Amino acid sequence: MTPEERSSLITRVDAALNEVRPHLAIDGGNIEVVNVSDNRIVEIKWLGACHGCSMTAMTMKAGVEQAIKSKLPQINGVVAIN
């Protein structure tokens, strides 16, 4: 993946997360896209109250990953780096 392709994909992933962000913000949290790897795994960072929350695993699968994959089916997965 070229740097331009990676940058474009990160921008599109970030836009897809805009539907999840209001739900995270209710509890004082947020999410940041850190990178998209060559094998199309999105790396995210939990921010605010989400960092260290026991519900992040469920939020990841039921909210974050679903929101991303529904808009960008070429994404193979999502992992938190914190």
N, CA, C and O atoms as a Maestro MAE file, in Angstrom:
{
 s_m_m2io_version
 :::
 2.0.0
}

f_m_ct {
 s_m_title
 :::
 protein
 m_atom[328] {
  # First column is atom index #
  i_m_mmod_type
  r_m_x_coord
  r_m_y_coord
  r_m_z_coord
  i_m_residue_number
  s_m_chain_name
  s_m_pdb_residue_name
  s_m_pdb_atom_name
  i_m_atomic_number
  :::
  1 25 0.850 -1.174 0.000 1 A "MET " " N  " 7
  2 3 0.000 0.000 0.000 1 A "MET " " CA " 6
  3 2 0.895 1.236 0.000 1 A "MET " " C  " 6
  4 15 1.831 1.338 0.793 1 A "MET " " O  " 8
  5 25 0.603 2.151 -0.876 2 A "THR " " N  " 7
  6 3 1.401 3.375 -0.946 2 A "THR " " CA " 6
  7 2 1.029 4.300 0.219 2 A "THR " " C  " 6
  8 15 -0.042 4.153 0.808 2 A "THR " " O  " 8
  9 25 1.902 5.244 0.549 3 A "PRO " " N  " 7
  10 3 1.559 6.204 1.610 3 A "PRO " " CA " 6
  11 2 0.265 6.972 1.312 3 A "PRO " " C  " 6
  12 15 -0.505 7.275 2.223 3 A "PRO " " O  " 8
  13 25 0.037 7.279 0.049 4 A "GLU " " N  " 7
  14 3 -1.181 7.993 -0.329 4 A "GLU " " CA " 6
  15 2 -2.423 7.125 -0.120 4 A "GLU " " C  " 6
  16 15 -3.449 7.606 0.361 4 A "GLU " " O  " 8
  17 25 -2.325 5.839 -0.486 5 A "GLU " " N  " 7
  18 3 -3.443 4.915 -0.276 5 A "GLU " " CA " 6
  19 2 -3.731 4.753 1.215 5 A "GLU " " C  " 6
  20 15 -4.889 4.737 1.632 5 A "GLU " " O  " 8
  21 25 -2.670 4.634 2.014 6 A "ARG " " N  " 7
  22 3 -2.823 4.483 3.463 6 A "ARG " " CA " 6
  23 2 -3.505 5.722 4.049 6 A "ARG " " C  " 6
  24 15 -4.431 5.607 4.852 6 A "ARG " " O  " 8
  25 25 -3.047 6.892 3.647 7 A "SER " " N  " 7
  26 3 -3.617 8.143 4.148 7 A "SER " " CA " 6
  27 2 -5.095 8.258 3.787 7 A "SER " " C  " 6
  28 15 -5.913 8.658 4.615 7 A "SER " " O  " 8
  29 25 -5.429 7.910 2.562 8 A "SER " " N  " 7
  30 3 -6.820 7.954 2.115 8 A "SER " " CA " 6
  31 2 -7.681 6.974 2.907 8 A "SER " " C  " 6
  32 15 -8.799 7.303 3.301 8 A "SER " " O  " 8
  33 25 -7.163 5.783 3.136 9 A "LEU " " N  " 7
  34 3 -7.909 4.772 3.875 9 A "LEU " " CA " 6
  35 2 -8.106 5.199 5.326 9 A "LEU " " C  " 6
  36 15 -9.188 5.007 5.882 9 A "LEU " " O  " 8
  37 25 -7.085 5.771 5.944 10 A "ILE " " N  " 7
  38 3 -7.209 6.268 7.319 10 A "ILE " " CA " 6
  39 2 -8.290 7.342 7.389 10 A "ILE " " C  " 6
  40 15 -9.092 7.353 8.322 10 A "ILE " " O  " 8
  41 25 -8.316 8.233 6.420 11 A "THR " " N  " 7
  42 3 -9.329 9.292 6.384 11 A "THR " " CA " 6
  43 2 -10.729 8.701 6.269 11 A "THR " " C  " 6
  44 15 -11.654 9.158 6.940 11 A "THR " " O  " 8
  45 25 -10.889 7.690 5.424 12 A "ARG " " N  " 7
  46 3 -12.205 7.068 5.243 12 A "ARG " " CA " 6
  47 2 -12.629 6.261 6.469 12 A "ARG " " C  " 6
  48 15 -13.809 6.241 6.820 12 A "ARG " " O  " 8
  49 25 -11.671 5.596 7.124 13 A "VAL " " N  " 7
  50 3 -11.977 4.877 8.368 13 A "VAL " " CA " 6
  51 2 -12.417 5.877 9.432 13 A "VAL " " C  " 6
  52 15 -13.406 5.657 10.132 13 A "VAL " " O  " 8
  53 25 -11.679 6.973 9.548 14 A "ASP " " N  " 7
  54 3 -12.012 8.005 10.527 14 A "ASP " " CA " 6
  55 2 -13.428 8.542 10.290 14 A "ASP " " C  " 6
  56 15 -14.178 8.755 11.242 14 A "ASP " " O  " 8
  57 25 -13.787 8.757 9.039 15 A "ALA " " N  " 7
  58 3 -15.137 9.230 8.706 15 A "ALA " " CA " 6
  59 2 -16.193 8.190 9.082 15 A "ALA " " C  " 6
  60 15 -17.266 8.547 9.569 15 A "ALA " " O  " 8
  61 25 -15.899 6.912 8.862 16 A "ALA " " N  " 7
  62 3 -16.839 5.845 9.219 16 A "ALA " " CA " 6
  63 2 -17.082 5.808 10.723 16 A "ALA " " C  " 6
  64 15 -18.171 5.447 11.170 16 A "ALA " " O  " 8
  65 25 -16.076 6.178 11.501 17 A "LEU " " N  " 7
  66 3 -16.208 6.160 12.955 17 A "LEU " " CA " 6
  67 2 -17.065 7.301 13.489 17 A "LEU " " C  " 6
  68 15 -17.434 7.299 14.663 17 A "LEU " " O  " 8
  69 25 -17.383 8.267 12.648 18 A "ASN " " N  " 7
  70 3 -18.206 9.383 13.105 18 A "ASN " " CA " 6
  71 2 -19.589 8.945 13.573 18 A "ASN " " C  " 6
  72 15 -20.223 9.654 14.354 18 A "ASN " " O  " 8
  73 25 -20.072 7.787 13.110 19 A "GLU " " N  " 7
  74 3 -21.368 7.309 13.591 19 A "GLU " " CA " 6
  75 2 -21.253 6.681 14.981 19 A "GLU " " C  " 6
  76 15 -22.257 6.566 15.684 19 A "GLU " " O  " 8
  77 25 -20.065 6.277 15.386 20 A "VAL " " N  " 7
  78 3 -19.853 5.662 16.697 20 A "VAL " " CA " 6
  79 2 -19.475 6.710 17.748 20 A "VAL " " C  " 6
  80 15 -19.818 6.565 18.921 20 A "VAL " " O  " 8
  81 25 -18.786 7.739 17.338 21 A "ARG " " N  " 7
  82 3 -18.257 8.731 18.283 21 A "ARG " " CA " 6
  83 2 -19.297 9.341 19.224 21 A "ARG " " C  " 6
  84 15 -19.005 9.492 20.411 21 A "ARG " " O  " 8
  85 25 -20.490 9.698 18.754 22 A "PRO " " N  " 7
  86 3 -21.469 10.264 19.698 22 A "PRO " " CA " 6
  87 2 -21.819 9.311 20.841 22 A "PRO " " C  " 6
  88 15 -22.051 9.754 21.966 22 A "PRO " " O  " 8
  89 25 -21.858 8.016 20.562 23 A "HIS " " N  " 7
  90 3 -22.158 7.025 21.598 23 A "HIS " " CA " 6
  91 2 -21.015 6.938 22.609 23 A "HIS " " C  " 6
  92 15 -21.250 6.782 23.807 23 A "HIS " " O  " 8
  93 25 -19.794 7.039 22.128 24 A "LEU " " N  " 7
  94 3 -18.638 7.023 23.023 24 A "LEU " " CA " 6
  95 2 -18.594 8.297 23.858 24 A "LEU " " C  " 6
  96 15 -18.258 8.259 25.041 24 A "LEU " " O  " 8
  97 25 -18.931 9.419 23.241 25 A "ALA " " N  " 7
  98 3 -18.865 10.717 23.918 25 A "ALA " " CA " 6
  99 2 -19.855 10.811 25.075 25 A "ALA " " C  " 6
  100 15 -19.604 11.529 26.044 25 A "ALA " " O  " 8
  101 25 -20.967 10.100 24.987 26 A "ILE " " N  " 7
  102 3 -21.952 10.108 26.075 26 A "ILE " " CA " 6
  103 2 -21.291 9.702 27.390 26 A "ILE " " C  " 6
  104 15 -21.619 10.243 28.447 26 A "ILE " " O  " 8
  105 25 -20.372 8.762 27.325 27 A "ASP " " N  " 7
  106 3 -19.678 8.281 28.520 27 A "ASP " " CA " 6
  107 2 -18.308 8.923 28.696 27 A "ASP " " C  " 6
  108 15 -17.512 8.462 29.513 27 A "ASP " " O  " 8
  109 25 -18.025 9.977 27.942 28 A "GLY " " N  " 7
  110 3 -16.759 10.691 28.096 28 A "GLY " " CA " 6
  111 2 -15.596 10.079 27.346 28 A "GLY " " C  " 6
  112 15 -14.439 10.322 27.689 28 A "GLY " " O  " 8
  113 25 -15.889 9.285 26.321 29 A "GLY " " N  " 7
  114 3 -14.826 8.625 25.574 29 A "GLY " " CA " 6
  115 2 -14.737 9.091 24.135 29 A "GLY " " C  " 6
  116 15 -15.541 9.892 23.658 29 A "GLY " " O  " 8
  117 25 -13.731 8.560 23.463 30 A "ASN " " N  " 7
  118 3 -13.538 8.837 22.044 30 A "ASN " " CA " 6
  119 2 -12.612 7.761 21.489 30 A "ASN " " C  " 6
  120 15 -12.171 6.870 22.215 30 A "ASN " " O  " 8
  121 25 -12.328 7.853 20.213 31 A "ILE " " N  " 7
  122 3 -11.498 6.866 19.531 31 A "ILE " " CA " 6
  123 2 -10.661 7.580 18.481 31 A "ILE " " C  " 6
  124 15 -11.114 8.542 17.860 31 A "ILE " " O  " 8
  125 25 -9.443 7.105 18.288 32 A "GLU " " N  " 7
  126 3 -8.533 7.697 17.300 32 A "GLU " " CA " 6
  127 2 -8.004 6.600 16.391 32 A "GLU " " C  " 6
  128 15 -7.605 5.535 16.863 32 A "GLU " " O  " 8
  129 25 -8.000 6.856 15.097 33 A "VAL " " N  " 7
  130 3 -7.395 5.928 14.144 33 A "VAL " " CA " 6
  131 2 -5.901 6.225 14.113 33 A "VAL " " C  " 6
  132 15 -5.494 7.344 13.803 33 A "VAL " " O  " 8
  133 25 -5.091 5.231 14.432 34 A "VAL " " N  " 7
  134 3 -3.642 5.399 14.479 34 A "VAL " " CA " 6
  135 2 -3.005 4.997 13.159 34 A "VAL " " C  " 6
  136 15 -2.113 5.684 12.661 34 A "VAL " " O  " 8
  137 25 -3.466 3.877 12.588 35 A "ASN " " N  " 7
  138 3 -2.832 3.355 11.378 35 A "ASN " " CA " 6
  139 2 -3.748 2.328 10.724 35 A "ASN " " C  " 6
  140 15 -4.672 1.808 11.348 35 A "ASN " " O  " 8
  141 25 -3.474 2.052 9.470 36 A "VAL " " N  " 7
  142 3 -4.041 0.896 8.777 36 A "VAL " " CA " 6
  143 2 -2.849 0.135 8.217 36 A "VAL " " C  " 6
  144 15 -2.085 0.667 7.412 36 A "VAL " " O  " 8
  145 25 -2.696 -1.117 8.650 37 A "SER " " N  " 7
  146 3 -1.540 -1.911 8.243 37 A "SER " " CA " 6
  147 2 -1.667 -2.359 6.793 37 A "SER " " C  " 6
  148 15 -2.725 -2.225 6.178 37 A "SER " " O  " 8
  149 25 -0.574 -2.892 6.256 38 A "ASP " " N  " 7
  150 3 -0.572 -3.377 4.876 38 A "ASP " " CA " 6
  151 2 -1.587 -4.498 4.655 38 A "ASP " " C  " 6
  152 15 -2.101 -4.664 3.548 38 A "ASP " " O  " 8
  153 25 -1.876 -5.272 5.714 39 A "ASN " " N  " 7
  154 3 -2.878 -6.335 5.571 39 A "ASN " " CA " 6
  155 2 -4.280 -5.852 5.959 39 A "ASN " " C  " 6
  156 15 -5.175 -6.649 6.241 39 A "ASN " " O  " 8
  157 25 -4.443 -4.509 5.965 40 A "ARG " " N  " 7
  158 3 -5.732 -3.843 6.145 40 A "ARG " " CA " 6
  159 2 -6.364 -4.098 7.509 40 A "ARG " " C  " 6
  160 15 -7.573 -4.304 7.621 40 A "ARG " " O  " 8
  161 25 -5.529 -4.079 8.536 41 A "ILE " " N  " 7
  162 3 -5.990 -4.114 9.919 41 A "ILE " " CA " 6
  163 2 -5.921 -2.684 10.448 41 A "ILE " " C  " 6
  164 15 -4.867 -2.049 10.403 41 A "ILE " " O  " 8
  165 25 -7.047 -2.182 10.949 42 A "VAL " " N  " 7
  166 3 -7.103 -0.829 11.498 42 A "VAL " " CA " 6
  167 2 -6.608 -0.865 12.942 42 A "VAL " " C  " 6
  168 15 -7.056 -1.686 13.743 42 A "VAL " " O  " 8
  169 25 -5.691 0.023 13.258 43 A "GLU " " N  " 7
  170 3 -5.192 0.165 14.625 43 A "GLU " " CA " 6
  171 2 -5.820 1.421 15.212 43 A "GLU " " C  " 6
  172 15 -5.686 2.516 14.666 43 A "GLU " " O  " 8
  173 25 -6.515 1.239 16.349 44 A "ILE " " N  " 7
  174 3 -7.176 2.375 16.987 44 A "ILE " " CA " 6
  175 2 -6.617 2.574 18.391 44 A "ILE " " C  " 6
  176 15 -5.986 1.688 18.969 44 A "ILE " " O  " 8
  177 25 -6.869 3.758 18.913 45 A "LYS " " N  " 7
  178 3 -6.506 4.073 20.288 45 A "LYS " " CA " 6
  179 2 -7.769 4.568 20.987 45 A "LYS " " C  " 6
  180 15 -8.447 5.471 20.497 45 A "LYS " " O  " 8
  181 25 -8.079 3.963 22.147 46 A "TRP " " N  " 7
  182 3 -9.199 4.424 22.957 46 A "TRP " " CA " 6
  183 2 -8.768 5.681 23.700 46 A "TRP " " C  " 6
  184 15 -7.656 5.746 24.224 46 A "TRP " " O  " 8
  185 25 -9.640 6.672 23.746 47 A "LEU " " N  " 7
  186 3 -9.341 7.936 24.406 47 A "LEU " " CA " 6
  187 2 -10.360 8.221 25.507 47 A "LEU " " C  " 6
  188 15 -11.458 7.664 25.510 47 A "LEU " " O  " 8
  189 25 -9.985 9.092 26.438 48 A "GLY " " N  " 7
  190 3 -10.890 9.506 27.505 48 A "GLY " " CA " 6
  191 2 -11.331 8.333 28.355 48 A "GLY " " C  " 6
  192 15 -10.531 7.463 28.697 48 A "GLY " " O  " 8
  193 25 -12.609 8.316 28.693 49 A "ALA " " N  " 7
  194 3 -13.150 7.277 29.563 49 A "ALA " " CA " 6
  195 2 -13.109 5.888 28.927 49 A "ALA " " C  " 6
  196 15 -13.195 4.886 29.637 49 A "ALA " " O  " 8
  197 25 -12.981 5.813 27.610 50 A "CYS " " N  " 7
  198 3 -12.904 4.506 26.941 50 A "CYS " " CA " 6
  199 2 -11.600 3.776 27.277 50 A "CYS " " C  " 6
  200 15 -11.566 2.547 27.335 50 A "CYS " " O  " 8
  201 25 -10.537 4.539 27.496 51 A "HIS " " N  " 7
  202 3 -9.240 3.929 27.816 51 A "HIS " " CA " 6
  203 2 -9.350 3.238 29.171 51 A "HIS " " C  " 6
  204 15 -9.573 3.889 30.192 51 A "HIS " " O  " 8
  205 25 -9.196 1.937 29.173 52 A "GLY " " N  " 7
  206 3 -9.267 1.162 30.406 52 A "GLY " " CA " 6
  207 2 -10.666 0.689 30.779 52 A "GLY " " C  " 6
  208 15 -10.829 0.013 31.795 52 A "GLY " " O  " 8
  209 25 -11.671 1.025 29.991 53 A "CYS " " N  " 7
  210 3 -13.045 0.614 30.282 53 A "CYS " " CA " 6
  211 2 -13.210 -0.883 30.006 53 A "CYS " " C  " 6
  212 15 -12.655 -1.412 29.043 53 A "CYS " " O  " 8
  213 25 -13.974 -1.548 30.857 54 A "SER " " N  " 7
  214 3 -14.177 -2.992 30.698 54 A "SER " " CA " 6
  215 2 -15.092 -3.340 29.521 54 A "SER " " C  " 6
  216 15 -15.168 -4.505 29.129 54 A "SER " " O  " 8
  217 25 -15.774 -2.368 28.963 55 A "MET " " N  " 7
  218 3 -16.711 -2.625 27.864 55 A "MET " " CA " 6
  219 2 -16.091 -2.446 26.480 55 A "MET " " C  " 6
  220 15 -16.787 -2.598 25.476 55 A "MET " " O  " 8
  221 25 -14.806 -2.128 26.406 56 A "THR " " N  " 7
  222 3 -14.213 -1.845 25.095 56 A "THR " " CA " 6
  223 2 -14.228 -3.050 24.156 56 A "THR " " C  " 6
  224 15 -14.355 -2.877 22.944 56 A "THR " " O  " 8
  225 25 -14.103 -4.253 24.685 57 A "ALA " " N  " 7
  226 3 -14.113 -5.438 23.808 57 A "ALA " " CA " 6
  227 2 -15.463 -5.563 23.100 57 A "ALA " " C  " 6
  228 15 -15.517 -5.833 21.901 57 A "ALA " " O  " 8
  229 25 -16.546 -5.366 23.844 58 A "MET " " N  " 7
  230 3 -17.872 -5.441 23.239 58 A "MET " " CA " 6
  231 2 -18.094 -4.267 22.281 58 A "MET " " C  " 6
  232 15 -18.641 -4.439 21.192 58 A "MET " " O  " 8
  233 25 -17.667 -3.085 22.696 59 A "THR " " N  " 7
  234 3 -17.802 -1.900 21.851 59 A "THR " " CA " 6
  235 2 -17.021 -2.074 20.556 59 A "THR " " C  " 6
  236 15 -17.465 -1.641 19.492 59 A "THR " " O  " 8
  237 25 -15.856 -2.709 20.651 60 A "MET " " N  " 7
  238 3 -15.017 -2.925 19.473 60 A "MET " " CA " 6
  239 2 -15.757 -3.766 18.442 60 A "MET " " C  " 6
  240 15 -15.837 -3.380 17.276 60 A "MET " " O  " 8
  241 25 -16.297 -4.907 18.852 61 A "LYS " " N  " 7
  242 3 -16.945 -5.825 17.904 61 A "LYS " " CA " 6
  243 2 -18.314 -5.322 17.457 61 A "LYS " " C  " 6
  244 15 -18.618 -5.328 16.264 61 A "LYS " " O  " 8
  245 25 -19.139 -4.888 18.405 62 A "ALA " " N  " 7
  246 3 -20.522 -4.540 18.086 62 A "ALA " " CA " 6
  247 2 -20.672 -3.137 17.509 62 A "ALA " " C  " 6
  248 15 -21.663 -2.849 16.838 62 A "ALA " " O  " 8
  249 25 -19.713 -2.273 17.759 63 A "GLY " " N  " 7
  250 3 -19.843 -0.902 17.293 63 A "GLY " " CA " 6
  251 2 -18.778 -0.490 16.311 63 A "GLY " " C  " 6
  252 15 -19.067 -0.193 15.151 63 A "GLY " " O  " 8
  253 25 -17.547 -0.472 16.775 64 A "VAL " " N  " 7
  254 3 -16.442 0.072 15.991 64 A "VAL " " CA " 6
  255 2 -16.176 -0.753 14.734 64 A "VAL " " C  " 6
  256 15 -16.190 -0.222 13.624 64 A "VAL " " O  " 8
  257 25 -15.935 -2.040 14.910 65 A "GLU " " N  " 7
  258 3 -15.601 -2.885 13.753 65 A "GLU " " CA " 6
  259 2 -16.763 -2.949 12.763 65 A "GLU " " C  " 6
  260 15 -16.552 -2.914 11.551 65 A "GLU " " O  " 8
  261 25 -17.968 -3.041 13.271 66 A "GLN " " N  " 7
  262 3 -19.144 -3.099 12.396 66 A "GLN " " CA " 6
  263 2 -19.307 -1.801 11.613 66 A "GLN " " C  " 6
  264 15 -19.610 -1.833 10.420 66 A "GLN " " O  " 8
  265 25 -19.111 -0.662 12.270 67 A "ALA " " N  " 7
  266 3 -19.240 0.637 11.591 67 A "ALA " " CA " 6
  267 2 -18.219 0.770 10.470 67 A "ALA " " C  " 6
  268 15 -18.533 1.260 9.386 67 A "ALA " " O  " 8
  269 25 -16.994 0.328 10.741 68 A "ILE " " N  " 7
  270 3 -15.937 0.430 9.735 68 A "ILE " " CA " 6
  271 2 -16.202 -0.521 8.572 68 A "ILE " " C  " 6
  272 15 -16.169 -0.112 7.411 68 A "ILE " " O  " 8
  273 25 -16.465 -1.790 8.884 69 A "LYS " " N  " 7
  274 3 -16.634 -2.790 7.827 69 A "LYS " " CA " 6
  275 2 -17.890 -2.563 6.985 69 A "LYS " " C  " 6
  276 15 -17.932 -2.962 5.821 69 A "LYS " " O  " 8
  277 25 -18.906 -1.931 7.554 70 A "SER " " N  " 7
  278 3 -20.111 -1.668 6.762 70 A "SER " " CA " 6
  279 2 -19.838 -0.634 5.672 70 A "SER " " C  " 6
  280 15 -20.462 -0.666 4.612 70 A "SER " " O  " 8
  281 25 -18.913 0.272 5.932 71 A "LYS " " N  " 7
  282 3 -18.565 1.306 4.952 71 A "LYS " " CA " 6
  283 2 -17.338 0.923 4.117 71 A "LYS " " C  " 6
  284 15 -17.196 1.355 2.973 71 A "LYS " " O  " 8
  285 25 -16.460 0.112 4.701 72 A "LEU " " N  " 7
  286 3 -15.199 -0.259 4.044 72 A "LEU " " CA " 6
  287 2 -14.990 -1.767 4.165 72 A "LEU " " C  " 6
  288 15 -14.214 -2.214 5.010 72 A "LEU " " O  " 8
  289 25 -15.667 -2.553 3.334 73 A "PRO " " N  " 7
  290 3 -15.581 -4.012 3.448 73 A "PRO " " CA " 6
  291 2 -14.187 -4.581 3.193 73 A "PRO " " C  " 6
  292 15 -13.927 -5.740 3.516 73 A "PRO " " O  " 8
  293 25 -13.293 -3.784 2.620 74 A "GLN " " N  " 7
  294 3 -11.935 -4.267 2.381 74 A "GLN " " CA " 6
  295 2 -11.102 -4.338 3.664 74 A "GLN " " C  " 6
  296 15 -10.004 -4.894 3.655 74 A "GLN " " O  " 8
  297 25 -11.610 -3.783 4.759 75 A "ILE " " N  " 7
  298 3 -10.902 -3.841 6.038 75 A "ILE " " CA " 6
  299 2 -11.033 -5.248 6.609 75 A "ILE " " C  " 6
  300 15 -12.125 -5.815 6.636 75 A "ILE " " O  " 8
  301 25 -9.908 -5.810 7.068 76 A "ASN " " N  " 7
  302 3 -9.883 -7.185 7.567 76 A "ASN " " CA " 6
  303 2 -10.081 -7.303 9.068 76 A "ASN " " C  " 6
  304 15 -10.373 -8.389 9.566 76 A "ASN " " O  " 8
  305 25 -9.928 -6.212 9.793 77 A "GLY " " N  " 7
  306 3 -10.103 -6.275 11.236 77 A "GLY " " CA " 6
  307 2 -9.720 -4.968 11.889 77 A "GLY " " C  " 6
  308 15 -9.215 -4.048 11.245 77 A "GLY " " O  " 8
  309 25 -9.975 -4.907 13.200 78 A "VAL " " N  " 7
  310 3 -9.668 -3.720 13.987 78 A "VAL " " CA " 6
  311 2 -9.046 -4.184 15.294 78 A "VAL " " C  " 6
  312 15 -9.551 -5.106 15.935 78 A "VAL " " O  " 8
  313 25 -7.946 -3.542 15.691 79 A "VAL " " N  " 7
  314 3 -7.298 -3.853 16.964 79 A "VAL " " CA " 6
  315 2 -7.021 -2.555 17.715 79 A "VAL " " C  " 6
  316 15 -6.729 -1.519 17.117 79 A "VAL " " O  " 8
  317 25 -7.119 -2.640 19.034 80 A "ALA " " N  " 7
  318 3 -6.756 -1.501 19.879 80 A "ALA " " CA " 6
  319 2 -5.290 -1.636 20.252 80 A "ALA " " C  " 6
  320 15 -4.823 -2.728 20.575 80 A "ALA " " O  " 8
  321 25 -4.573 -0.541 20.208 81 A "ILE " " N  " 7
  322 3 -3.154 -0.578 20.566 81 A "ILE " " CA " 6
  323 2 -2.925 -0.100 21.998 81 A "ILE " " C  " 6
  324 15 -1.782 -0.013 22.448 81 A "ILE " " O  " 8
  325 25 -4.003 0.208 22.714 82 A "ASN " " N  " 7
  326 3 -3.854 0.570 24.128 82 A "ASN " " CA " 6
  327 2 -4.906 -0.102 24.963 82 A "ASN " " C  " 6
  328 15 -4.941 0.083 26.179 82 A "ASN " " O  " 8
  :::
 }
 m_bond[327] {
  # First column is bond index #
  i_m_from
  i_m_to
  i_m_order
  :::
  1 1 2 1
  2 2 3 1
  3 3 4 2
  4 3 5 1
  5 5 6 1
  6 6 7 1
  7 7 8 2
  8 7 9 1
  9 9 10 1
  10 10 11 1
  11 11 12 2
  12 11 13 1
  13 13 14 1
  14 14 15 1
  15 15 16 2
  16 15 17 1
  17 17 18 1
  18 18 19 1
  19 19 20 2
  20 19 21 1
  21 21 22 1
  22 22 23 1
  23 23 24 2
  24 23 25 1
  25 25 26 1
  26 26 27 1
  27 27 28 2
  28 27 29 1
  29 29 30 1
  30 30 31 1
  31 31 32 2
  32 31 33 1
  33 33 34 1
  34 34 35 1
  35 35 36 2
  36 35 37 1
  37 37 38 1
  38 38 39 1
  39 39 40 2
  40 39 41 1
  41 41 42 1
  42 42 43 1
  43 43 44 2
  44 43 45 1
  45 45 46 1
  46 46 47 1
  47 47 48 2
  48 47 49 1
  49 49 50 1
  50 50 51 1
  51 51 52 2
  52 51 53 1
  53 53 54 1
  54 54 55 1
  55 55 56 2
  56 55 57 1
  57 57 58 1
  58 58 59 1
  59 59 60 2
  60 59 61 1
  61 61 62 1
  62 62 63 1
  63 63 64 2
  64 63 65 1
  65 65 66 1
  66 66 67 1
  67 67 68 2
  68 67 69 1
  69 69 70 1
  70 70 71 1
  71 71 72 2
  72 71 73 1
  73 73 74 1
  74 74 75 1
  75 75 76 2
  76 75 77 1
  77 77 78 1
  78 78 79 1
  79 79 80 2
  80 79 81 1
  81 81 82 1
  82 82 83 1
  83 83 84 2
  84 83 85 1
  85 85 86 1
  86 86 87 1
  87 87 88 2
  88 87 89 1
  89 89 90 1
  90 90 91 1
  91 91 92 2
  92 91 93 1
  93 93 94 1
  94 94 95 1
  95 95 96 2
  96 95 97 1
  97 97 98 1
  98 98 99 1
  99 99 100 2
  100 99 101 1
  101 101 102 1
  102 102 103 1
  103 103 104 2
  104 103 105 1
  105 105 106 1
  106 106 107 1
  107 107 108 2
  108 107 109 1
  109 109 110 1
  110 110 111 1
  111 111 112 2
  112 111 113 1
  113 113 114 1
  114 114 115 1
  115 115 116 2
  116 115 117 1
  117 117 118 1
  118 118 119 1
  119 119 120 2
  120 119 121 1
  121 121 122 1
  122 122 123 1
  123 123 124 2
  124 123 125 1
  125 125 126 1
  126 126 127 1
  127 127 128 2
  128 127 129 1
  129 129 130 1
  130 130 131 1
  131 131 132 2
  132 131 133 1
  133 133 134 1
  134 134 135 1
  135 135 136 2
  136 135 137 1
  137 137 138 1
  138 138 139 1
  139 139 140 2
  140 139 141 1
  141 141 142 1
  142 142 143 1
  143 143 144 2
  144 143 145 1
  145 145 146 1
  146 146 147 1
  147 147 148 2
  148 147 149 1
  149 149 150 1
  150 150 151 1
  151 151 152 2
  152 151 153 1
  153 153 154 1
  154 154 155 1
  155 155 156 2
  156 155 157 1
  157 157 158 1
  158 158 159 1
  159 159 160 2
  160 159 161 1
  161 161 162 1
  162 162 163 1
  163 163 164 2
  164 163 165 1
  165 165 166 1
  166 166 167 1
  167 167 168 2
  168 167 169 1
  169 169 170 1
  170 170 171 1
  171 171 172 2
  172 171 173 1
  173 173 174 1
  174 174 175 1
  175 175 176 2
  176 175 177 1
  177 177 178 1
  178 178 179 1
  179 179 180 2
  180 179 181 1
  181 181 182 1
  182 182 183 1
  183 183 184 2
  184 183 185 1
  185 185 186 1
  186 186 187 1
  187 187 188 2
  188 187 189 1
  189 189 190 1
  190 190 191 1
  191 191 192 2
  192 191 193 1
  193 193 194 1
  194 194 195 1
  195 195 196 2
  196 195 197 1
  197 197 198 1
  198 198 199 1
  199 199 200 2
  200 199 201 1
  201 201 202 1
  202 202 203 1
  203 203 204 2
  204 203 205 1
  205 205 206 1
  206 206 207 1
  207 207 208 2
  208 207 209 1
  209 209 210 1
  210 210 211 1
  211 211 212 2
  212 211 213 1
  213 213 214 1
  214 214 215 1
  215 215 216 2
  216 215 217 1
  217 217 218 1
  218 218 219 1
  219 219 220 2
  220 219 221 1
  221 221 222 1
  222 222 223 1
  223 223 224 2
  224 223 225 1
  225 225 226 1
  226 226 227 1
  227 227 228 2
  228 227 229 1
  229 229 230 1
  230 230 231 1
  231 231 232 2
  232 231 233 1
  233 233 234 1
  234 234 235 1
  235 235 236 2
  236 235 237 1
  237 237 238 1
  238 238 239 1
  239 239 240 2
  240 239 241 1
  241 241 242 1
  242 242 243 1
  243 243 244 2
  244 243 245 1
  245 245 246 1
  246 246 247 1
  247 247 248 2
  248 247 249 1
  249 249 250 1
  250 250 251 1
  251 251 252 2
  252 251 253 1
  253 253 254 1
  254 254 255 1
  255 255 256 2
  256 255 257 1
  257 257 258 1
  258 258 259 1
  259 259 260 2
  260 259 261 1
  261 261 262 1
  262 262 263 1
  263 263 264 2
  264 263 265 1
  265 265 266 1
  266 266 267 1
  267 267 268 2
  268 267 269 1
  269 269 270 1
  270 270 271 1
  271 271 272 2
  272 271 273 1
  273 273 274 1
  274 274 275 1
  275 275 276 2
  276 275 277 1
  277 277 278 1
  278 278 279 1
  279 279 280 2
  280 279 281 1
  281 281 282 1
  282 282 283 1
  283 283 284 2
  284 283 285 1
  285 285 286 1
  286 286 287 1
  287 287 288 2
  288 287 289 1
  289 289 290 1
  290 290 291 1
  291 291 292 2
  292 291 293 1
  293 293 294 1
  294 294 295 1
  295 295 296 2
  296 295 297 1
  297 297 298 1
  298 298 299 1
  299 299 300 2
  300 299 301 1
  301 301 302 1
  302 302 303 1
  303 303 304 2
  304 303 305 1
  305 305 306 1
  306 306 307 1
  307 307 308 2
  308 307 309 1
  309 309 310 1
  310 310 311 1
  311 311 312 2
  312 311 313 1
  313 313 314 1
  314 314 315 1
  315 315 316 2
  316 315 317 1
  317 317 318 1
  318 318 319 1
  319 319 320 2
  320 319 321 1
  321 321 322 1
  322 322 323 1
  323 323 324 2
  324 323 325 1
  325 325 326 1
  326 326 327 1
  327 327 328 2
  :::
 }
}
